[in-house]
Amino acid sequence: MRNQRLLILLLLVTYVFSPTIYDWAINPEGAWYRPFIIWALLIVAAYLFQGRSNRNEL
């Protein structure tokens, strides 16, 4: 239950700040790797929220 609340809070914060994040990522004067930072953060968040699975599951 705790992870669900954290995920909902994270989604809400992302939704609120998405215009600012989008403008930051596509700013032509910024670094070329800025969009990749956002994708890397999404991958790390997905890995952390997937939970631990039992290796003996079939």
WOTAHU-V572733 format. One record per residue. N is the residue number from 0. PSI is psi in radians with two decimals (* if undefined). NEAR is the number of other ideal C-beta (glycine too) atoms within 12 Angstrom. Layout:
# WOTAHU-V572733
N,PSI,NEAR + N,PSI,NEAR
This chain:
# WOTAHU-V572733
0,-0.62,7 + 1,-0.69,10 + 2,-0.58,15 + 3,-0.73,12 + 4,-0.72,12 + 5,-0.72,15 + 6,-0.73,19 + 7,-0.73,15 + 8,-0.75,14 + 9,-0.74,21 + 10,-0.69,17 + 11,-0.79,13 + 12,-0.73,15 + 13,-0.72,19 + 14,-0.72,14 + 15,-0.73,12 + 16,0.12,16 + 17,-0.67,15 + 18,-0.70,12 + 19,-0.75,14 + 20,-0.72,20 + 21,-0.81,15 + 22,-0.67,14 + 23,-0.69,18 + 24,-0.62,22 + 25,0.15,16 + 26,2.11,14 + 27,-0.34,10 + 28,-0.03,9 + 29,-3.13,15 + 30,2.65,13 + 31,-0.37,12 + 32,0.09,11 + 33,-0.80,20 + 34,-0.54,18 + 35,-0.47,14 + 36,-0.74,17 + 37,-0.78,21 + 38,-0.69,14 + 39,-0.71,14 + 40,-0.66,18 + 41,-0.70,18 + 42,-0.75,14 + 43,-0.74,14 + 44,-0.72,19 + 45,-0.69,14 + 46,-0.74,12 + 47,-0.59,15 + 48,-0.12,19 + 49,-0.38,12 + 50,2.94,12 + 51,2.33,10 + 52,2.72,8 + 53,2.28,7 + 54,-0.27,6 + 55,0.01,5 + 56,2.44,6 + 57,*,5
